[in-house]
Amino acid sequence: MSDADLIDRLAAALAEHTKPVIPLSIDLWDIATIAAYLKRDPQTVRERMACLPSFPKAIRLPTKNGRTHPLYRAVEVIKWTEGYRDKH
């Protein structure tokens, strides 16, 4: 097997294990992703931040069993976060 063939095979194998990147302008984040972005515990985000009136409104997609998990537009969460930047 040539080096070029090996590189092609490695590239194909890596592509199978890589998630496509979704642009922030359309991405939806769950509580765990928001928590990672904010460097906070998911429970803190769920119980102390997501319930604030100023926090972006949730998107709740229908499911077969009726239990929905809130999703939030990434750009809205980022904008909300930036609103807490020090003004000095």
MARSEFI-303209 format. One record per residue (C-alpha): x negated, z negated, y negated; residue in one letter. Coordinates in steps of 0.001 Angstrom, whole numbers, plus 500000, padded with zeros to 6 digits. Example, Ala and Ser with C-alpha at 12.3 -4.5 7.8 and 13.67 -1.06 7.14 Angstrom:
BEGIN
((487700; 492200; 504500); A)
((486330; 492860; 501060); S)
! end
This chain:
BEGIN
((500000; 500000; 500000); M)
((498602; 500948; 496599); S)
((498417; 498605; 493625); D)
((501132; 500633; 491889); A)
((503463; 500249; 494895); D)
((502827; 496508; 495009); L)
((503532; 496185; 491285); I)
((506777; 498164; 491670); D)
((507894; 495943; 494543); R)
((507045; 492775; 492610); L)
((508900; 494060; 489537); A)
((511979; 494864; 491635); A)
((511887; 491421; 493284); A)
((511607; 489691; 489894); L)
((514483; 491743; 488481); A)
((516749; 490498; 491283); E)
((516086; 486888; 490275); H)
((516402; 487280; 486511); T)
((519676; 486721; 484680); K)
((520547; 489245; 481988); P)
((520132; 487941; 478461); V)
((523434; 487662; 476604); I)
((523145; 488000; 472820); P)
((523936; 484792; 470921); L)
((526531; 486665; 468915); S)
((528766; 486918; 471999); I)
((527475; 484193; 474321); D)
((529709; 481298; 475344); L)
((528114; 477919; 476009); W)
((529388; 475096; 478153); D)
((528768; 471425; 477405); I)
((525589; 471353; 479524); A)
((524089; 474280; 477612); T)
((525024; 472728; 474270); I)
((523474; 469447; 475400); A)
((520236; 471222; 476328); A)
((520204; 472996; 472941); Y)
((520803; 469714; 471074); L)
((518440; 467752; 473334); K)
((521211; 465291; 474117); R)
((522917; 464047; 477250); D)
((525978; 466126; 478237); P)
((528134; 462997; 478212); Q)
((527107; 462304; 474604); T)
((528024; 465848; 473584); V)
((531361; 465677; 475410); R)
((532378; 462218; 474188); E)
((530849; 461975; 470710); R)
((530289; 465467; 469333); M)
((532784; 467918; 470821); A)
((535656; 465669; 469755); C)
((534647; 465713; 466072); L)
((537090; 467647; 463876); P)
((534203; 469686; 462454); S)
((532916; 470756; 465880); F)
((533750; 474360; 466853); P)
((537036; 474810; 468672); K)
((536867; 475288; 472429); A)
((537744; 478450; 474284); I)
((539633; 477640; 477468); R)
((539884; 480492; 479933); L)
((542621; 480389; 482565); P)
((541679; 479474; 486119); T)
((543474; 479649; 489431); K)
((543712; 475869; 489809); N)
((544675; 475272; 486174); G)
((541601; 473154; 485383); R)
((539709; 474627; 482482); T)
((536244; 473834; 481263); H)
((535741; 474281; 477550); P)
((533393; 476985; 476349); L)
((532102; 477364; 472821); Y)
((530763; 480343; 470898); R)
((527006; 479876; 470690); A)
((526788; 481093; 467089); V)
((529440; 478593; 466012); E)
((527589; 475687; 467658); V)
((524322; 476760; 466022); I)
((526019; 477072; 462621); K)
((527617; 473636; 463057); W)
((524229; 472151; 463948); T)
((522544; 473761; 460954); E)
((525110; 472064; 458727); G)
((523349; 468779; 459454); Y)
((519995; 469932; 458078); R)
((518540; 467571; 455454); D)
((519270; 468834; 451961); K)
((516005; 467616; 450371); H)
! end
